Amino acid sequence: MKLPPLSALRYFDIAAETESFVRAAERLHVTHGAVSRQVRLLEESLGIELFERRNRALFLTPAGRTLHGTTQAIFEQLEGAVQRLQQQERDNVLVLSCEPTIAMRWLIPRLPRFHAAHPDLHLHLVAAGGPVDFARNGIDLALRRDDFHWPGSVHSRKVCDEWIGPVCRDGGTPLEGQRLLHSSTRPSAWPDWLRLSGQPLRRSQRSDYQHFYLSLQAASAGLGLAIASALMVRDELDSGQLHAPFGFLRDGSSYHLLSPQPLGDGGKRQRFADWVAGESQACLAQLGLTQNDEPALPSPPQVR
């Protein structure tokens, strides 16, 4: 048996629910004439009158009431199935807002490990820093350094401490007389490190860059010494492209994952939070840096 077109059944179902071609047309965003034609085609296909039309009013016939009972149940089940599928798809997508430098220099090179560990999750990465509007931008999580205030309604989880230190292309570089690379996005980086390390600085040159990652790239190119986050230069230190002649110190700041929802619910947010915390702590541990113990700074290189 050939069934009537699904569109005709849908038009009939809404018309039967509202008992009005006009109101059905409003719900379906079509003309009332289109609804009337679809219902008429359905009646002709079935060979059965589904509505009584009296005095410009609609009344379901017994056959119409029987059919409506079935179409109503079918379309409710169909809508429910579509909603569940869409929700499942949304649940498998994690939108992460991440500060650009740590995204480019640390997170992205490690994402293949995340995808291998969580193949069912699809990560959408957005590069941004500072305060985040989760609802407006559709953000699930934000990875940020705590250099700004976020509201108490935001859930947060500390990922790791920030460790900073000078890096350069050539090892054994003395601090005195070197060109120091500064960045507008971290203007206090050099003053903070000099204060924490107690290193004297009487004579130096200076170059300024707009972004933190540009100063790190300049250091890789041999243009001077830049203050780096240990996380962000981990791979270059391994390869020998960069050196950290003075080691690294905690500067008192730390990285956090921020979320509009709790991070301990066992869902996609917690899964990413557990993974990124483990990756960052393992990375720092491989450099000899831990959350609890602060290593002694290596002695400054001797000038020969």
Buried (B, 14 or more C-beta within 10 A) or exposed (E): EEEBEEEBBBBBBBBBBBEBBBBBBBBBEBEBEBBBBBBEBBBEEBEBEBBEEEEEEBEBBEBBEEBBEEBBEBBEEEEEEEEEEEEEEEEEEBBBBBBBBBBBBBBEEBEEEBEEEBEEBEBEBBBBBEEBEBEEEEBBBBBBBBBEEBEEEBBBBEBBBBBBBBBBBEEEBEBEEBBBBBBEBBEEBBEBBBEBBEBEBEEBEEBEBEBBBBBBBBBBEEBBBBBBBBBBBBBBBEEEEBBBBBBBBBBEBBBBBBBBEEBEEEBBBBBBBBBBBEBBBEBBEEBEBBEEEEEEBEEBBEEE
